[in-house]
Amino acid sequence: MHAWAGPDPAQAAGLSGRVLDASGRDVSRAQVELWVAGEPGKPAAQDTTDARGRFEFTTVGACPCTVRVEHPWFHSWERILDPPAPASIPVQLRSRVVPLLDEIRITGEHPLAVGTPISIASSIVEPTDPLFQPTSLTEMIQGVPGVAENGQGGLFQVASVRGMSRERVLTMVSDIHIVSERRAGVSTSFLDPTLLNSVEVLRGPSASFYGSGAFGGVIHVHPRRFEGWSGTAALESSGRENVQTVGWGGKGWSLAGARREARDAEAPDGSVIFSHFHQYSGTIERTWENQDRRFEVLVAPSIADDIAKANNEYPERITRYPEERHLLARMAVTTHRTRIVAYAHPNDLVTETDEAGDVAQVDNEAFDFGAAVAQSVTLTEHLNGRIGVDYFGRRQVNAIESSRSAAGVEGPEMATLRRGLQDELALYGAVTRPIGEIALQGGLRGTFRRQDNTGWAEETDAGWNGFAGAVAMLGQHLLLSTEVANGIRFPNLSERFFTGTTGRGGIIGNPDLDPEHSVSVDLGGTVLGEHSRLRAHGYYNHISDYIERVEVEEDLFTFVNLVSGRIAGLEVDGHYDFLDSKWGVRGFGQMISSEDEHGEQLADEPAHRIELALQRRFSRLECEAAYQYRFEKDDPGPGEQPIGDAHLVTLRARQALSSGFSATLSVANLLDEQYFAAADSRAPPAPGRSVALSISFND
């Protein structure tokens, strides 16, 4: 971790700085204290780093003084500043867990995470960033290099990571594995963004260490733990979307609830985007300690109704989700070296398709549950590792389809999935070995899975995957990394057994599908400066037995194994803060290319894009202007359409008011650009210009 402090406090100036980890990532929620000599008892000033790792003391007082930086996952650091103090102070803190490298899960509940390879190809996004008021999880993370929107839009908009989406991106909520029977992939939109603390996006080969479904990466959502009273009310002009959130925390408790609703949005050409919904969600958390044990309980209910699915065939073909219900329940026990997690996730979703009055309805339900045990081990003085076991199960996975003709005739009820079940057990281990300024790491994971559906033969799969890598810190300003891994993805229950109606048309399951296999390589580098960071990653992924949805006749699809495919790409991101720390520039860019063995593009490859943003901080006002250019995509994959380029401008401003209140004003798609967020052949245009205002309160 590095902290850079600004002007000399002895000269009656303020003190500002930024906290980064050894990989150059911003470290949020680090506690920064200023202690003045001769004034014991409590610090003269305190601040907490924001989402960009920044802190600031507007008035300091006389020197000598002591600056102290604390974060639960790192060793504390402090420095006495005697006049004349230097303009900047480079400081490196050691991680409490892994030498040289920092634990990826700095936003997690404990440095001992479940299934924990270390990668610098990771990003942490916080919806509590004062300038950032996202309306969905996908909107939160679409600024991460390698991440892009995928699918048809609306509340259930999903994301692709490094050109892979759907079942190739593993989604977790506070260690809970989230799966879905939707062919478009998993969406955690059932938890409102105002209830989230952070979202961790892990990319790169070592993501495959998390098991089946992590080819592209891992999206790990962490709910917010409220302290004191907090509230948010926001209104957006697009679809008149509005949200109200209230939360409270204290004495180990955190309680919060959110209500969000939206009407249909409108594209710049005036066409209606079928995207309305009503949603209620909440979180209840309780934490306490008993001797050397820490206990955590999380309960997160969610209910939504009348969810419209955006598609360009509306109103001729209407797809909606009349009901969606989730209940997450998790308990974790953590000691110094061990973490035990157990969870349950009952969920159900109703899908209704209306085409010229002929209505098909599918009721999906499932009871998902799991448990994991992770143990940190010290093999030698310089060889650290961790081992663990991970279990995930599904029971009562049902999909019951009913139909009604335009004339009102009821069709027979069909069980497209009946009492489906899945058991998945994995054993894993990982080690890290520092050698001077180089750290070597490697890991291995073995997985066994069985699946069954009434009336079908039981299917079993087993496989091993592993990763190896090295990270080298060359001096104080250059970090280089390399990773290589093999991955595996087993077909899910729907791909093998579901035969029925979906929002995209009919689906025929294929029980003869083989698992996908991949070999991936990542090369990365980070350049650190006193006021800047520049990071770049190049990657290559070769996938065998690629499972793809293919159309066998109009509006009828099935899944098959393509022989092979490859995905290659480049990601760049960085930021620069000027000397006075009032101006800043950030940006990112990504290029992704894919093809199958016949030279045809794979599905889910997003258009290339670059973004540049200029930021300005005043005493109580923060402003940002961002410009993003999305290149055209004229070579679509299966189920996709060509899309043109787009120029997207976003303006944001946040004003701190009195008594803990603040106001945020933002304008998205300022130029009212007509564009498509994703190349899905049934995706409607993205919403036009939209103005949003939010008022927040934090006690």
N, C-alpha and C positions, 0 to 999 in steps of 0.2 A: 504494500500500500504506500502511496506517495501522497503527501500533503504539501501544497504550495501556498505559502502565506504571502500576503500582499505588502502594502506600505508599512513603514517603520512605525509601530505604535508609540514610540517615544516622541514622535513629531506631531502628536495630537491627531493623527489620522486613524482611520478605521483599520480593521484587519479582515482580510478576506482570503479565501483559498478554495482548494478543490481536493477531494479525497478520491484516489484511484486504487485499484488493486494492482498486483504485480503484472497482470495481463493487460493493464490499461483500461479496465472497465470502471465506470463510475460506481462508487460505493455510496448508496443512499442510507439514510437513517443512522449514520455514524454520529455519536455524541461528541461535540467539540466544546471544551470548557476553557475559560480564560481565568486564571488565578493570579491575583495581584499580591505581591509580597507584603506581609504585615496585615493581611486581611484573611485570617483563617476562618474555617467554619463552612463557607459555601463559596462557589466560584463567583467572580464579579460579573461574568456574562456566560450564557450558554446558547448554543445553537445546534440544530440537527441538520445534517446534510440533506439536500433535496434530491430529486431524481437524477440530477446531473452531478451529484457529489459535491455541490457547492455549499459553502458556509460564509457567513459575513457578520462581523461585529462593527456597527456604525461608530461607536465610541468605545475606547479602550481604557484610557486613563494612563497613569504613569507606569514606566518600567522601573525595575525589572518585573517581568510577569512570566507566567508559565502557560503554555498552550498544551492542552492534553486532548488526545483523540482516543475514543473508546468505541469498540464495536464487538459484539459478542462472539464473532467467529475469528477475530484476530487478536493478537497480543496488543495491549495498550501501548501508546507512545506518548511521550511528553518531551518538551524542550523549553528551557529557560531562555528568554529573549532579553538580553541586556542592551541598552542603547550604546552605539547605534545598531539597531537590528538589521539583518540582511533583508533585501527585497524579496527573496524567495528562499524557502527551506525545503530541499528535497529529502524526504524521509521514507524509508521502506520498513514496513512492519511484517513480521512473520505470522503466517497462518497458525492457528492453534492446532490444526489437524495434520496438514501435509506440508512438509518443508518445501520452500521455494514456490510451489504452486499454491493457488488459492482455491478453496472449495467453491465449486460452481454454484452451490445452492446457498448463496449468502442471504437470500431472502427467505430461506426455509426456517423450520421451527428449531432445528438443531444441526450442527455441522456434520453429524453422522447421518447422512441421508440414505435412503433405501435404493440401492443399485447405483453406484456413484462413480462412473468414470469422469475424468476431469478434461474439460475441453475449453479452449479459449474462443472457439467458434460458438459463442453463446451470447445472448442478450437478455436483459431484464427490463421490462416495461412496467411503469407504474401509472395507473389511472389517476392517482392522487397528485401527479404533476400539475401544478397550478394552471398551466397553459393547455392542459390536455383534458378534454371532457368527452371521452369516447362514448358511443351509443351501443357498441357491441364488442365482443372479444376480437373478432376479425379486424375491426377498425383500429383496435388498440395496437395490434402487432404488425399491421401492414407496412409500417415504417422500418421494420427490421430487415436488414439485407437478406435476400433469399426467400422472403415471405411475400405472398401475393394472394389476392382474392381468388376464389375458385367457386364454380357452381353458378347458381342462378340468382343469388342475391336475396334480399329480405332478411328477416330475423334469423333464419337458418343458414346465412352465408357462411361457408367454410373457407379455410385457407390452405394453400399449398406451401410446402417448404422445400426449397431446392428442386422444384419441378415435380414434386410428388405430393399427392393429396389422398383423400379418402382413407382407406385402411392402412396406408403407408406412413401415416403420421400418428404417433401415439399421443393421446390426450389424457391428462391427469388433473385431478382437483385435490390438492392437499394429500397426495399419495394414493388417491382413489383412481383406479383405472376406469375410464369412461369409454363405453362402446355404444354402438347404435346399429339398428337394423336399417337405417337410411342408406341407400346406395351411394348418396353424395358424400357420406362420411360423417364424422362426429362433430357436433356443434355444442359448445358449452354455453350457449346463449341463455340457458335457463337460469343462470346466475347473473344478476344485473352488474354491469361494470362498476357502479358506485359501491358495490359490496366487496370489491376486490382490492387486495393490497398490492399485488404484483403478478406479472405473467412472465415466466421464464421460458425462453425459446432456445433449445439446445439443438445445434446443427452439427454436421460432421460425422465421420465414420463411427466415433465412439458412442453416438446415439443408439446404434444398433445393440449396444450392450444392455439396453433396457428391454430387449426381447422382441418378439414378433410384433410387427406393426410400427416399428421405429426406423424404417428405412430412411425416410426423409428427415426425421427429427422428432423431438419431444416438445410438446407444449404443456407446461405445468402451471396450473392456476393456483394462486394462494389467496384465500379469502382475507379480508381486512379484519384486523383486531382493533376495535374501537377503544379509545381512551377518552373518557369524559363524554359530553354531548356533541353530536355532529349532525348536520342536516344539509340536504341539497334539494333545490327545486330548479328545474331546467325546462326550457321550451325551445323547440327547433321548428323553423318554418316548414321544412320539408316533411310532409305528412302530418304536420302539427304534432310531432312526437314530443311527449312530455314525460318527465320522471319526477317523483318525489321520494326522497330517502331520509330516514331518520335512524340514528344509531347512538348507542350509549355503551360505555365500558367503565369498569372499575372493580377492584378487589378480585381480580381474576376472571371476571365475567365480561362478555361482549355480546350485545344484542342489537340486531339491526333488521330493518325491513325496507323493501323498495317496491314501488308501483310504477310501471311504465306502460304506456300505450301509444299507438300511432295509427293514423289513418293512411289511406293509400297515398303514396308519393307521386310526383310528377316529373317526367323527363323534360329536358329543355325544349323538345319539339311539341310539348303539350300532351303527349300520350300518358295514360295512367299506368303507374307501376303498382301492381297488385301486391301490397306489402303491409297491410294493416295487422294489428294484433293487440291483445291485452295480456299483461303479465304481472304476477306478484311473486316475489322471492324474498328470502330472508336467511339470516345466519344466527346461530346461537353457539357461542364458544365458552368453554370453561377450562381454565388451566390452574393447576396447583402443584405444590411440591411437598414431598414427604421424605425427609432425610436426603438421600442422594438420588431420588427418583423424581422425575417430572411427568405429570399426567396431563393429557390434553383430550378434550371431548369436543367434537364438532357435529352439529346438526344443521342441515341446510335444506329446507323445503322450497319447492317451486311449483307454481301452477300457472298455466297459460291457456287461453282459449281464443278461438276464431283467428288463428294464425294463417295469413294468406301467403301462398308461395308465389314469388315473383316469377313470371315467365312471359315470353313474347307471344304466346298463343292466346293470352287472355283477351277478350272474354269467351272465345270459342271453346277453349279448354281451361277449366277452372280447377286448380288444386288448392285445397286448404287443409289445415290441421285443426279440427274442432277442439281437441284437448291435448295437452301435454302436461305430464306430472312427473316430478322427480322428488326423491327424498334421499339425501346423502347423510350417512351417520358413520362417524369414524372415532376410534379411540386409539391413542398412542401412549406408550410408556417409554421413557428415555432415561438411561443412566449414562455414566461417563463413557462407556464403550458399546452399549447395546441400545438398539431401538426396536420396539415391537409395535406393529400397526395392525389393526383389524377394522374392517369396514363392511357396510352393506349399502346397496343402492337399488331399491325397487323403483321401477320406472314404467311408464306406459305412454303411448302416442297413438292417436287416431288420425288416419290419413283418408281424405275424401277427394275423389276425382269426379268431376262433372263434365261430360262431353255431350253437347247437344241434348241435355236432359237425361242421359244415361249415367247413373251415379254408381260408383264402386267405392266401398268403404272397407278399410283394413284396420282392425284393432290390434295394435302391437303391445305386448307386455313382457316384462322380464324381471327376474330377481337376480341381481348381480352382487357378488360378495368376494372378499379376499382377505388375505393376511400376509404379512411379511416380517421377517426377522433379519436384522443386519447387525453384524458384530465387527467392530474395529479391532485389528490385531497388529501387534508389533513383532515382526519376525526376527529382525536384528536391529542394531542401533540405527541403521540407515535404511532399513527396508520396512515400509509400512504397508498395510493392506486392509482389506475388509472382505468378509465372506457373508453369504446370506442365502436365504431361501425365500421364494416368492410364489404365492399361490393365488390364482384367480379362477373363480367359478361362476357359472350361470345356470339358473334353474327356471323352469316354467317359462321358457321363451316361446311365446305363442303369437301367431298372426292369423286372425280369423277374418275372412273376407266375406262381405255380403254385397248384394247389388240390387238396384231398382231401375227399371227401364223408364223411358220418358213417358210411357203410358201408365206408370204406376205399378207395374207387375214386379213383385218381389222374386229375386232369383234365389237359388239354393245357397246355403251357407257352406263355405269351404275353409278348411284348415290348411293354410299355406305353410305354416309352421305349427307343430303341435307338441307341446312338452319337450321342446328342444333343450339340450343341456350341453355344457362344456366344462371341462376340468383342465386346467393348465398349471403345471408345476415346474418351477425352474430353480436350479442351483447355480450360484455364481460366485466369483471371486475376482479381486483386482488388487494389484500391487503397484507401488510407486517407489522408485529408487533414485535419490539425488546423487549426482556425481559432479561435485563442484557447482558450476552454474547451469548444469544440464540436469533435467529430471526425465527419467525413463518411466514409462507406465505400460501396463498391459492387463488384460482381463479375459476371462473365459466364462461363458454361460451355456448351460445345457438345459433344454426345454422339452417337456413331454406334454402333448395335448391329446385329448380325446373329445369327440363330438358325437352327438346322437340326436335323432329326430324320429318321432313315432312313425313307423312304417318304412324306415330306411335302415340300411346296414350301418353299424357304428364305424366311424372313421377315426384313425389314430395317426398322429404325426410326431416326429421327434427329430431333434437336430441340435447341433452345436454352433455357436458363433463366438467370435472373439475379436479383440482389437489390440493394437500396439501403437505406441507413439512416443515422441520425445519433444520436450520444450527446452529451449536454451535462452537464457537471459544474457545478452552480450552487452556488458556495461550497464549504464543506467537508462539507455534510451532505445534499445532494440531487443525485441522478443521474436524468436522464430519457433515455428512448431511444424510438426508433421505427424500424420495419423494414417493408419491403414486398418481396415476391418473387413470381415465378412459378415453378412447379415442373412436373416431368414424371416420369411413371413408366411404363416399358415393361412389357408383360405378360411373365411369366417362362416358362420352358420348360414347367413343369407346367400352367400355366393354358392354354397353347396346345395342347400335344401329349399330355399324360398322359390316358389313358383306361383305367381299371382300378379296383381295390378299394383303399379307404383305411380308416382307423379310424372314419370317420364314415359310410361307405357307398360306393357307386359314384360315380365321377367321369368325366365326359365332357369332354375338352378342347375348346377353341374357338379354332381358328387365326385366326379373323376378328376377334379382339379388337383394339380401338384403344387407343393409349396414354392414360393419364389425364393431365389437366392441372389445375393449381391456381393460384389467386391468393390470397395470404395477407398479412395485416397484423397487426402486433404493436405495442402501446403499453405501455411499461413505466416504472416508477419505483422508485427505491430511496432510502430515508431512512436515513442513517447517524448514529448517536450514539456517544458515547464507550464505551458499554457495550451498544449495541443495533444492530439492523439490521431494517428492514421493507422487503420487496420485493413488488411486485404487477405482474402482467402480464395484460392483456386481449388476446384474439386472435380473429381471424375467418379462416376458410379456406373458399373456394369451390372445389369440385372438379367438373370436367366429365368425362363418359365414365367415371364411377366404375365400377370392375370389382367385381362382387359375385357371390358364390356363391349360386345359387338352386336350389331343389328342383323337378325336373321331374316326379318321381313319388316314391313313398315310398322313401327311402334311395338315391335317385339324383339327383346334382347336376351342374350345369354352371356355367360362368362367362359372364356377360353384361355389357355396358356399360350402366349406368344413365345417364340423360340428364344428371343433375346432382345435387349434394348440397352441403350447407353444414354447417360445424362452427364453433361459437363457444364461448368459455370464458373463465374468470377463474381465475387462480392467485395465491395469497398465501402467503408464508412469512416467518418472522422469528424472532428470538431476543432475549432480554434477559438480561444478566448483572448481578447486584446488585453493589454497590460493593465488597464483600469478595471477590468472584469465587468464592465458595463455592456460592452458589445461582444457578441459571439457569433460564430458561423458554424453550422453543422451541415452535413450532407451524407448521402449514400448513393450507391449505384449497384445494379446487378444485371448480369447477362447470363442467360440459360439457354442451352441448346440440347435437343434430344432427338433420337431416331431409333427405329427398330431395325432389324436385320435387313429389311427391304429398303431402307433409306427413308421411310415415312416417319413423320413426327409422332411422338408419343402424346397421349392426352395429358392435360394438366400443366403443360409448359406455359408459363406466363410470358407476357411481352416484356422486353427489356425496359428498364426505367432508371432514371436518375432524379435526384432531388437535392435542392440546395435551399437552406433557410438562414435568414438573418435575424438575430435576436438582439434586443436592447432592454436593459434593466435600469429603471429609475428607482427612487427611494421606495415607492409603494406601487409602482406600475411596471408590468412586464409586457413586452410586445414581441411578436414574431410574424414574419412574412415568409412563406414557403412557396417554392415553385417546383413542380414535378413534371417531367416530360416522360410520357409513355410512348414507346416506339410502336409502329404498326406491326401487326402480326398477320402475314399473308400466306402462311403455310400451316393451317390448323391441323390438329390431330383428330382422331376418331371422336365423333359427337360434338365437334367444335365448328366455329365459323370464323372467317377472316374478320379482323377488327382493325380500325384505323388508329392513327396516332392521336395523342391528346395532350393539351397544355392545361395543367391544373394548378390553380393559385389558391392558397389558403392564408387567411389573416386571423391572428389571435391576439387578444389583449386581456390582461387580468389586472384588476385594481383591488388592492387591499383596502378595506373599509375599516371602520371602527368596531370595537367590541367583538372581534373575532370573525366578522363577516368579510366576504370577498365577492366580487362579481367578475364573471368571465364572459367576454363577447367574442364570437368567432364567426367567420364567413367561409364556407366551403364552396369549392367550384366557383370562385368569384367571376370567372369569365363566362359562366353558364355554358360550359363546353358539353356538346353532345358526344358521349363516348360510352364504351362498354367496359365495365370493371373486369370482366373475364370473358374468355372466348367460347364459353358454353353455347351450343347452338340454340338453346332455348332461353338464354339470358336476355332480359330486357335492357334498354339503356340505363345507365346510372342516373340517379337524381340530379336535377339541375341545381342552380345556385340556392344555397340554404344558409340562413342566419340563425344562430343559436345564442341564447342568453341563459346563464345559470347564476344562481345565488347560493353561496355555501356558507356554512357556519361551523366553526370548530371551537369548542370550549377550551 
